[in-house]
């Protein structure tokens, strides 16, 4: 999976350099940095070979991100997310698997201003995931990673030109691999704060 990491790193570097150049040419555009917290809703029928009797499908999550404007309504956002922990147990309760997932993402973000204070936005992009699972009955561990597509929607309130508050939903399909960690879908619901600034 090292190739996936190199490809993603190269793509992020080239995109970031490009949008930074564009942003610098337009004095009306600002960068942004943000932090959000929330919950991840996991949906899985099988983790590490365990078919569920019970499923702990909610994990505490957080993320941080940096934005680069391309136009007034389009930008690039890169970030890191910790989606938290999910677990799954068989019907007899003799085997349980716990998973932890980290995500590095690069999204194109399109926004629509309702007025000066409120805006809607949608996003779509790629993400590189890393998953670790611990299983009991029998005891085992597994790690895997990969690159997939992601998308989401959000709402932002801007009390002034420098500060914003977000309410957001993001979808991550088919996290994991069937033969190692097992697979699951994840929905991240988060709320956070955004600070807008200029690099130059």
C-alpha positions, 0 to 999 in steps of 0.5 A: 500500500506504499504506492497508494500513499506516494500517489496520494502525497504527490497529488496533494502536493501538486493540488496545494501548490496550484490552488495556493498560486491561484489564491495569491492572485486574487486578493478577495480569497482567503484560506481557512483552517478548522477543527471539528468533533462528532460521532461516526456511525459504522455500518458493518455485517462482518469484521475480521470474519465475525458475523454480528450478534451485536454491533457497537456502531457509534464512535467518538471522532474528531478532525482537523483540516486546511482549505485553499480557495480556487474561486469564490465558490470552489476550494480544496480542503485537505485534512486528517480524521480520527473516526474512532472505534467500532466493535462487533461480536458474534451471536454467542458472545465468544468472539469480538473485534474492535477497529480503529480507523484514521483517514487523510482526505483531499476534497473539492468543496463547492459552496453557495452563499444564502446570505452574508452569514449563512452558506451551504456546501458540498464536497467530494474527493479521495481519502487514504484510510488506515484501519487496525483491528483487535480480535478476541476468541481467538486473539488476533490483530490485523492492519490494512490501508487503502484509497477510496472516494468520499463525499459530504454535505454541510451548513456553515454560519459565519458571524464575521469575516474571520470566523465560521461554525460548521455542521457537517455530514461525510460518507466513507464507503467500504472501509477495510478489506474483507480478507483482513480487517473486514469491511464497513461503511461509515458516516461522520456527523460533526460540528466545528469551528473555522478560522479564515485567513490569508497566506499572503 
